[in-house]
Amino acid sequence: MQTDEEIIRCFFSRDESAITATSQKYGRKCYAVSFNILCVKEDAEECVNETYLRTWNAIPPERPDDFKCYLMKIVRNVSLNRLKSLKCKKRSQELEISFSELENILPDNSVPPEFDIPELTEVINDFVGTPNHDDRIIFLRRYWHMDSIAQISAGFGFGQSKVKISLMRTREKLKKYLQERGIKV
């Protein structure tokens, strides 16, 4: 299996094997992220293919430092855009629950004028580095990868209640962290 740097070099040389290598190395994870958002096999597959196309069109000139994170961000955004464009009333209940869990923590239009979206993003990114390793991974799997509580608990070998408690505590810490930085939640 090729390294990320080798795959990126293939993109830069416009070698179509870059798509195959990307699919072999990250296809399953891309599909899982998309499927967790859309819950429809065909839509998830289309989003993964769209991810490969967008990656092909973006590299070059971009040269991602972390290729896996770069792909996950693209597939997540493509999938969320697909969900929005479908105006899907049958959205994943798990996704709805995930969003509702964060509803009372993240600011809406009450962000002070001195905070713009990139700054707010930076504050949240800084926060993600503060919890312990397991809590951070659980938080990211739930709210970034959109994994269900059951998927997370199976992945860690924890009971679902332990995952729920970890998420609750991390959300409380995030709320406090944002408030300490002057962001009304």
C-alpha positions in Angstrom: 0.0 0.0 0.0 1.3 3.4 -0.9 2.1 6.1 1.6 0.2 9.3 1.6 3.2 11.2 0.2 3.4 8.7 -2.7 -0.3 9.1 -3.4 0.0 12.9 -3.3 3.0 12.6 -5.8 0.7 10.6 -8.1 -1.9 13.4 -7.9 0.8 16.0 -8.8 2.0 13.9 -11.7 -1.7 13.5 -12.8 -1.4 9.8 -12.6 -4.8 8.2 -12.4 -3.5 5.5 -10.1 -3.8 8.2 -7.4 -7.5 7.6 -7.3 -7.2 3.8 -7.1 -4.6 4.1 -4.3 -6.8 6.6 -2.4 -9.7 4.3 -2.7 -7.8 1.3 -1.5 -6.3 3.1 1.4 -9.2 5.4 2.5 -12.3 4.2 0.6 -13.9 2.4 3.5 -13.5 5.2 5.9 -14.8 7.8 3.4 -17.8 5.6 2.8 -18.4 5.1 6.5 -18.4 8.9 7.1 -20.7 9.5 4.2 -23.1 6.7 5.1 -23.3 7.8 8.7 -24.5 11.2 7.5 -26.8 10.0 4.6 -27.9 6.5 5.6 -28.4 5.6 1.9 -25.8 3.4 0.3 -26.1 4.9 -3.2 -25.9 8.5 -2.0 -22.8 7.6 0.2 -21.1 5.9 -2.8 -21.8 9.0 -5.0 -20.4 11.3 -2.3 -17.2 9.2 -2.1 -16.8 9.4 -5.8 -17.4 13.1 -5.7 -14.7 13.3 -3.0 -12.2 11.6 -5.3 -13.1 14.0 -8.1 -12.7 17.1 -5.8 -9.4 15.7 -4.5 -8.2 15.2 -8.1 -9.2 18.8 -9.0 -7.7 20.3 -5.9 -4.3 18.5 -5.9 -2.3 20.2 -7.4 -2.0 23.0 -6.5 -2.9 22.1 -2.9 -0.5 19.8 -1.0 -2.3 18.6 2.2 -0.2 18.1 5.3 -2.5 15.3 6.5 -4.0 13.5 3.5 -6.5 11.4 5.5 -7.9 14.4 7.4 -8.0 16.3 4.1 -10.1 13.5 2.5 -12.4 13.1 5.6 -13.1 16.9 5.5 -14.0 16.7 1.8 -16.3 13.6 2.1 -18.0 15.1 5.2 -18.7 18.4 3.5 -19.9 16.7 0.3 -22.2 14.5 2.3 -23.6 17.3 4.4 -24.2 19.3 1.2 -26.0 16.3 -0.3 -28.1 16.0 2.7 -29.0 19.6 2.6 -29.7 19.6 -1.1 -32.0 16.6 -0.8 -34.0 18.4 1.8 -34.2 15.0 3.3 -37.1 14.5 5.8 -35.8 11.1 6.5 -32.5 12.2 7.9 -30.7 9.8 10.1 -32.2 9.9 13.6 -28.6 9.4 14.9 -27.5 12.5 12.9 -30.4 14.5 14.3 -29.6 13.4 17.8 -25.9 14.3 17.3 -26.7 17.8 16.1 -29.2 18.3 18.9 -26.6 17.4 21.5 -24.5 20.3 20.3 -27.3 22.7 19.9 -27.1 24.0 23.4 -23.4 24.4 23.3 -22.4 26.0 20.0 -23.3 29.6 19.4 -25.8 30.7 16.8 -26.1 34.3 15.9 -25.0 35.4 19.3 -21.3 35.2 18.6 -19.8 38.6 19.5 -18.8 40.7 16.4 -15.1 40.4 17.3 -15.4 36.6 16.6 -15.7 35.6 13.0 -16.1 32.0 11.8 -12.4 31.3 11.3 -11.7 32.5 14.8 -14.5 30.5 16.3 -13.2 27.5 14.4 -9.7 28.0 15.8 -11.1 28.2 19.4 -13.0 24.9 18.9 -9.9 23.3 17.3 -7.9 24.5 20.3 -10.5 22.9 22.6 -10.4 19.6 20.8 -6.7 19.3 21.8 -7.5 19.7 25.5 -9.5 16.6 26.6 -7.6 13.3 27.3 -7.0 11.0 24.3 -10.0 8.7 24.7 -12.4 11.6 25.3 -11.0 13.5 22.3 -11.4 10.5 20.0 -14.9 9.7 21.3 -15.9 13.4 20.7 -14.5 13.5 17.2 -16.0 10.2 16.2 -19.4 11.4 17.4 -19.5 14.9 16.1 -17.0 14.9 13.1 -17.4 11.3 11.8 -21.0 11.1 12.9 -20.6 7.7 14.4 -23.4 6.3 16.6 -23.0 5.7 20.3 -23.1 2.0 19.5 -20.3 2.2 16.9 -18.1 4.2 19.3 -18.7 1.9 22.2 -18.0 -1.2 20.0 -14.8 0.5 18.7 -13.5 1.2 22.2 -14.9 -1.8 24.0 -16.7 0.5 26.4 -20.3 0.3 27.5 -22.6 2.8 25.8 -23.2 4.6 29.1 -19.5 5.3 29.4 -19.5 6.8 25.9 -22.5 8.9 26.7 -21.0 10.2 30.0 -17.7 11.0 28.2 -19.6 13.0 25.5 -21.7 14.8 28.1 -18.6 15.8 30.1 -16.8 16.9 27.0 -19.7 19.0 25.8 -19.9 20.6 29.3 -16.1 21.4 29.0 -16.6 22.8 25.5 -19.4 25.0 26.8 -17.3 26.3 29.6 -14.3 26.7 27.3 -16.3 28.9 24.9 -17.8 31.0 27.7 -14.3 31.6 29.1 -13.4 33.0 25.7 -16.3 35.4 25.6 -18.5 33.4 23.3 -22.1 33.4 24.4 -23.7 29.9 24.2 
